[in-house]
Every structure is written in C-alpha cells, then in structure tokens.
Amino acid sequence: MFDKDCLFKANFSAEKIAENTQLLYRRMGKLQRRVLMLIGSPAVDRYTYFLDTYPELPNRVPQRMIATYLGITPQALSTLRGKIARSS
C-alpha cells in the first residue's frame, strides 16, 4: 500500500504509474499461477513446466534449489529426472 502523499512527493507521471501498475498485475498473475500449480499439479507436470519456462536453468542451478522451487525433495526430483530420462 502506498501513501498518497508519498506518490505526490515522488513526482511520478500518470503514464509511469500506469506502467508500474500493469507490471505489478503481471507479476501477481505469475505468482497466482505458480501457487495454483504447486497446489494442484503433480510433480511431473511442475517439472516439465519448469523446463519449458526456464530451459537454461537446470544446467546452471543446483538440483536442491530446483526441487525447492517445485515444492519437492531433491531425492524426488532425482527420481523424477531419472524416469523422464528413461522414457525419452
């Protein structure tokens, strides 16, 4: 929440406020989709969505961080990756 006086002191133009508001709405939408995915999707779907969305990250980020992002244990992610590799 913003104080109206604070916004006036910052001297933002109406266009800049509208631009930042749209950016905030897009980020909130992404967060809502992620929360819904964590609640309602199986780990396989979450992992494949992660690979589609961030194809370069699995080679640059430790597996434990990816597992945390997906809401599963590193061991479960390892098992999942093995199953996907065997099925390909």
C-alpha positions as CSV (number, residue, x, y, z in Angstrom):
1,M,0.0,0.0,0.0
2,F,1.2,3.5,-0.8
3,D,0.5,6.7,0.9
4,K,-1.0,9.3,-1.4
5,D,1.4,12.0,-0.2
6,C,4.4,9.7,-0.9
7,L,3.3,9.3,-4.5
8,F,3.0,13.0,-5.0
9,K,6.4,13.6,-3.5
10,A,7.9,11.0,-5.8
11,N,6.6,13.0,-8.8
12,F,5.6,10.1,-11.0
13,S,3.8,10.8,-14.2
14,A,0.4,9.2,-14.8
15,E,2.0,7.1,-17.5
16,K,4.7,5.8,-15.3
17,I,2.2,4.9,-12.5
18,A,0.0,3.1,-15.1
19,E,3.1,1.2,-16.4
20,N,4.2,0.1,-13.0
21,T,0.7,-0.9,-12.1
22,Q,0.5,-3.1,-15.1
23,L,3.9,-4.7,-14.3
24,L,2.6,-5.3,-10.7
25,Y,-0.5,-7.0,-12.1
26,R,1.5,-9.3,-14.4
27,R,3.8,-10.3,-11.6
28,M,0.8,-11.0,-9.3
29,G,-0.7,-13.2,-12.1
30,K,2.5,-15.2,-12.4
31,L,2.6,-15.7,-8.7
32,Q,-1.0,-16.9,-8.6
33,R,-0.4,-19.3,-11.4
34,R,2.6,-20.7,-9.6
35,V,0.7,-21.1,-6.4
36,L,-2.2,-22.9,-8.2
37,M,0.3,-25.1,-10.0
38,L,2.0,-26.0,-6.7
39,I,-1.3,-26.9,-5.1
40,G,-3.0,-28.8,-7.9
41,S,-0.4,-30.3,-10.3
42,P,1.7,-33.4,-10.0
43,A,5.4,-33.1,-9.7
44,V,6.0,-34.3,-13.3
45,D,3.8,-31.5,-14.7
46,R,5.5,-28.9,-12.5
47,Y,8.9,-30.1,-13.6
48,T,8.1,-30.1,-17.3
49,Y,6.5,-26.7,-17.0
50,F,9.7,-25.5,-15.3
51,L,11.8,-26.9,-18.1
52,D,9.6,-25.3,-20.7
53,T,9.6,-21.9,-18.9
54,Y,13.3,-21.9,-17.9
55,P,15.2,-24.2,-20.3
56,E,18.7,-22.9,-19.4
57,L,18.4,-23.0,-15.6
58,P,18.7,-26.8,-14.9
59,N,22.3,-26.6,-16.1
60,R,23.1,-23.5,-14.0
61,V,21.2,-24.0,-10.7
62,P,21.8,-26.7,-8.1
63,Q,19.2,-29.5,-8.1
64,R,18.2,-28.8,-4.5
65,M,17.2,-25.2,-5.5
66,I,15.1,-26.5,-8.3
67,A,13.5,-29.0,-6.0
68,T,12.7,-26.3,-3.5
69,Y,11.1,-24.2,-6.2
70,L,9.0,-27.1,-7.3
71,G,8.0,-28.0,-3.8
72,I,9.5,-31.5,-3.7
73,T,12.6,-33.0,-2.1
74,P,15.9,-33.3,-4.0
75,Q,15.6,-37.1,-3.9
76,A,12.1,-36.9,-5.5
77,L,13.5,-34.6,-8.2
78,S,16.3,-37.0,-8.9
79,T,13.9,-39.9,-9.2
80,L,11.6,-37.8,-11.5
81,R,14.6,-36.8,-13.7
82,G,15.6,-40.5,-14.0
83,K,12.1,-41.5,-15.1
84,I,11.9,-38.7,-17.7
85,A,15.4,-39.7,-19.0
86,R,14.4,-43.4,-19.3
87,S,11.1,-42.6,-21.0
88,S,12.8,-40.4,-23.7
